[in-house]
Amino acid sequence: MSIRTILLYSLLLVSALGASAQSRRRTQLTTPQSNGPVPVVAAPQARLLESMRFNSSLMNQAVRYSIYLPPDYYVSNRRYPVVYLLHGYGDNETSWVQFGEADRLVDERVKAGELPPMIIVMPNGGATWYINDYQSKVRYEDMFVQELIPHIDSSFRTRTQREYRAISGLSMGGFGSLALAMHHPELFGACAALSASARTDEMFAAIPDERYNAVFGPVFSGSVKGDDRLTVTWKRNSPITLAKSAPEGDLSRVRWYIDCGDDDALSAGNALLHIALLDRKIPHEYRVRNGEHNWTYWREGLPDALKFIADSFRR
């Protein structure tokens, strides 16, 4: 076969392929489109970001926190009220989600209209009791106020006015929420303390030595006994002492909610905190439910605590 013949066949083949391709494209363009439903891309669900970090110069280390963002966070440009939710002794920034199911409980009630959309911040408090320790070496309260809150406000779309910022927590976190709100009524519109570690001076001095030295001593006083535990750090942060001594005008600026189980060892201290506020006519809500110092109690109590807080976000 000559070269001329081969070239002729090649041209005919290319022409045929081109015509076939054009025919397929023409068919695609002229064929009626299906009337079936168009797939819908689901809207973003509520987001939970666990164990986020920011660098604290006051703590000289990275501080971890988890944060719940409401269902419509990524499909809106609005700003949201924020609740700081503090864990108990021995837990961390993941505990309110892992054991308390806080993200699920909040998400369900936001979607049902029982709670307004809100941001929940769950910081890691370690064993700090959320205060500055007696040696001023671990300055957790200063970090919380001067660094954590500004970090959250600059990183997420929060409402920064005090009436849209609240604080809550359980046990050690209940102690911390009360202490922080009593120290900084200019920052928080509401405080909901669940099973707070509230004790009188006498109760604090009587804590068994082994437990005191392991849990309280590193923060409040060092390894001491009896009345030597009643340091300036204890007096400055004790919720019962603050309820008796803080300016009434400051205490009245915050909406207070106290909840502790009737079978909880801390029930007596919470009752005395209630009485101290009652004696000074400080408005507050006080709840005693059937239950102990455990996650079942806190899971059941969190929705009502957040409903109380949410009333501060409405007008």
Disulfide bonds with the S-S distance in Angstrom:
none
